[in-house]
């Protein structure tokens, strides 16, 4: 299958709104979504991802996902519901029967094809300025771990993330109580339970980055 690329035509009002929000969000323009590939369209998880993507896209952010089903499909469709820009980072596996692969119904504005799962994950990390991580399985665990360690290693120049759902509080508590944490790991993310809380978290992160850059420049 050939990669697809399309250009969305937006009304002048939408363009002005997007530009206004880009001026507010200096650092965070692209947001990558991670979560359960088996989430069905009628499930609460799918609907949550759809709404979060819809709200972020309405704020002028480009939504990035893995081009598969479930949360990835919800992310694309949520953004497109408000004529938002979308990017899918995909690969077409031949020897990975446990991978969901490219979902034909997830048609993003731009598709970036990679060669394997690892390259796909890091391309998703590369193309996102920040991440939203929903409930998921082992793939989501690996993406959370990668986002978290990268944020710690590059702290101050890192990419923040939001964990979506109240259940994350228990998971984070268990990790911080039992693993060898260094101290600033919890500064790089926030837990949100509504789309507006996600927007507020990214605005806060964006303001923190602007302050960091200002302080380092002076």
C-alpha positions as MATLAB code, in Angstrom:
seq = 'XXXXXXXXXXXXXXXXXXXXXXXXXXXXXXXXXXXXXXXXXXXXXXXXXXXXXXXXXXXXXXXXXXXXXXXXXXXXXXXXXXXXXXXXXXXXXXXXXXXXXXXXXXXXXXXXXXXXXXXXXXXXXXXXXXXXXXXXXXXXXXXXXXXXXXXXXXXXXXXXXXXXXXXXXXXXXXXXXXXXXXXXXXXXXXXXXXXXXXXXXXXXXXXXXXXXXXXXXX';
ca = [
       0.000    0.000    0.000;
       1.373    3.406   -0.934;
       1.650    6.162    1.659;
      -1.081    8.717    1.473;
      -0.792   12.429    1.906;
      -3.525   14.980    1.787;
      -3.805   18.678    2.432;
      -6.736   19.857    4.515;
      -8.452   23.009    3.327;
      -9.555   25.039    6.318;
     -11.796   28.042    6.510;
     -10.113   31.366    7.256;
     -11.634   31.388   10.721;
     -10.133   27.981   11.521;
      -6.757   29.091   10.180;
      -6.818   32.208   12.327;
      -7.774   30.141   15.363;
      -4.963   27.667   14.703;
      -2.407   30.467   14.357;
      -3.632   32.095   17.547;
      -3.200   28.872   19.491;
       0.227   28.260   17.974;
       1.245   31.633   19.356;
       0.057   30.487   22.789;
       1.749   27.085   22.524;
       5.327   27.869   21.578;
       6.770   24.394   21.995;
       3.942   21.859   21.770;
       2.422   21.607   18.298;
       2.279   17.848   17.635;
       0.773   15.442   20.164;
       1.272   11.667   19.782;
      -1.362    9.250   21.091;
      -0.608    5.826   22.579;
      -3.084    3.225   23.830;
      -4.960   -0.035   23.355;
      -5.184   -1.146   19.724;
      -8.180   -3.384   20.451;
     -10.427   -0.633   21.818;
     -13.752   -0.822   19.970;
     -15.589    2.273   18.685;
     -18.377    1.803   21.230;
     -16.001    1.412   24.202;
     -15.401    4.193   26.758;
     -11.655    4.086   25.977;
     -12.169    4.743   22.247;
     -14.632    7.535   22.986;
     -12.212    9.159   25.449;
      -9.361    9.106   22.938;
     -11.666   10.528   20.261;
     -12.725   13.424   22.492;
      -9.201   14.239   23.649;
      -7.950   14.299   20.047;
     -10.916   16.426   19.004;
     -10.265   19.004   21.723;
      -6.499   19.149   21.120;
      -6.982   19.465   17.358;
      -9.480   22.272   17.921;
      -6.688   24.035   19.832;
      -4.493   23.897   16.719;
      -2.425   20.815   17.551;
      -1.563   18.107   15.043;
      -2.477   14.592   16.184;
       0.073   11.810   15.632;
      -0.627    8.087   16.032;
       0.504    4.676   14.849;
      -2.030    4.279   12.063;
      -3.631    1.224   13.619;
      -7.064    0.493   15.102;
      -8.390    1.259   18.583;
      -7.009    4.339   20.313;
      -4.961    5.182   17.208;
      -8.035    5.188   14.982;
      -9.944    7.228   17.575;
      -7.142    9.795   17.639;
      -7.216   10.286   13.868;
     -10.985   10.440   13.645;
     -11.315   12.768   16.641;
      -8.906   15.250   15.075;
     -10.559   15.007   11.672;
     -13.947   15.718   13.248;
     -12.753   19.323   13.649;
     -10.663   19.372   10.443;
      -7.489   18.926   12.411;
      -4.193   17.797   10.940;
      -3.177   14.161   11.423;
      -0.029   12.067   10.963;
       0.151    8.263   11.041;
       3.493    6.522   11.594;
       3.099    2.954   10.346;
       4.835   -0.245    9.411;
       3.588   -3.298    7.539;
       4.761   -6.401    9.454;
       5.442   -9.745    7.808;
       6.833  -11.719   10.759;
       5.033  -10.121   13.715;
       1.712  -11.968   14.124;
       1.168  -10.308   17.509;
       1.161   -6.815   16.023;
      -2.110   -5.239   14.897;
      -0.521   -3.548   11.871;
      -1.925   -0.818    9.701;
      -5.675   -0.308    9.966;
      -7.288    0.405    6.617;
      -9.928    2.612    8.245;
      -7.354    4.899    9.857;
      -6.617    7.320    7.029;
      -4.473   10.174    8.290;
      -3.547   13.293    6.375;
       0.079   12.150    6.183;
       1.470    8.633    6.491;
       5.085    7.925    7.407;
       6.080    4.302    6.739;
       8.779    2.678    8.867;
      10.511   -0.697    8.613;
       9.804   -2.291   12.003;
       8.142   -1.827   15.374;
      11.131   -0.200   17.064;
      11.598    2.339   14.271;
       7.877    3.055   14.333;
       7.865    3.693   18.077;
      10.818    6.057   17.935;
       9.387    7.881   14.921;
       6.203    8.418   16.919;
       8.330    9.796   19.754;
      10.236   11.974   17.298;
       7.158   13.455   15.616;
       5.352   14.205   18.877;
       6.285   17.274   20.894;
       4.288   15.711   23.739;
       2.287   12.540   24.309;
      -1.054   11.341   25.657;
      -0.959    7.774   26.964;
      -4.213    5.892   27.475;
      -4.902    2.459   28.894;
      -3.346   -0.322   26.863;
      -1.297   -3.520   26.841;
       2.358   -4.423   26.538;
       2.878   -2.084   23.587;
       1.564    0.834   25.619;
       3.807   -0.173   28.534;
       6.843   -0.064   26.250;
       5.819    3.342   24.910;
       5.294    4.709   28.404;
       8.693    3.414   29.508;
      10.413    4.930   26.488;
       8.693    8.302   26.874;
       9.489    8.349   30.583;
      13.176    7.469   30.338;
      13.713    9.898   27.454;
      12.088   12.669   29.498;
      14.384   11.934   32.438;
      17.531   11.709   30.316;
      16.808   14.958   28.490;
      15.142   16.757   31.380;
      14.938   20.463   30.615;
      14.796   19.685   26.893;
      12.399   16.782   27.262;
       9.006   15.940   25.817;
       6.274   15.780   28.480;
       3.329   13.447   28.553;
      -0.129   13.094   30.023;
      -1.431    9.823   31.440;
      -5.160    9.711   30.756;
      -7.393    8.077   33.338;
      -7.697    7.993   37.130;
      -6.347    4.409   37.239;
      -2.856    5.784   36.488;
      -2.584    7.094   40.061;
      -2.349    3.547   41.435;
       0.129    2.478   38.777;
       2.394    5.479   39.347;
       2.209    4.966   43.122;
       3.294    1.330   42.812;
       6.151    2.236   40.466;
       7.467    5.079   42.622;
       7.186    2.993   45.808;
       8.941   -0.080   44.422;
      11.305    1.047   41.662;
      14.584    2.966   41.902;
      13.357    6.460   40.997;
      15.784    9.370   40.958;
      13.605   12.305   41.975;
      12.353   14.304   39.001;
      10.538   11.549   37.094;
       7.127   12.756   38.257;
       7.814   16.290   37.015;
       7.632   15.265   33.346;
       4.005   14.127   33.273;
       0.541   14.848   34.594;
      -2.487   12.614   35.109;
      -5.714   13.857   33.498;
      -9.282   12.601   33.486;
     -10.912   15.103   31.090;
      -9.915   16.576   27.721;
      -9.715   20.052   29.266;
      -7.263   18.792   31.884;
      -5.063   17.537   29.029;
      -5.135   20.969   27.389;
      -4.360   22.643   30.721;
      -1.444   20.275   31.340;
       0.104   21.005   27.961;
      -0.311   24.739   28.448;
       1.435   24.418   31.793;
       4.275   22.387   30.271;
       4.568   24.884   27.442;
       4.842   27.770   29.915;
       7.477   25.860   31.893;
       9.548   25.292   28.752;
       9.319   28.960   27.832;
      10.490   29.909   31.340;
      13.357   27.402   31.157;
      14.490   28.767   27.805;
      14.259   32.351   29.096;
      16.283   31.550   32.202;
      18.956   29.695   30.242;
      19.225   32.587   27.785;
      19.774   35.083   30.597;
];
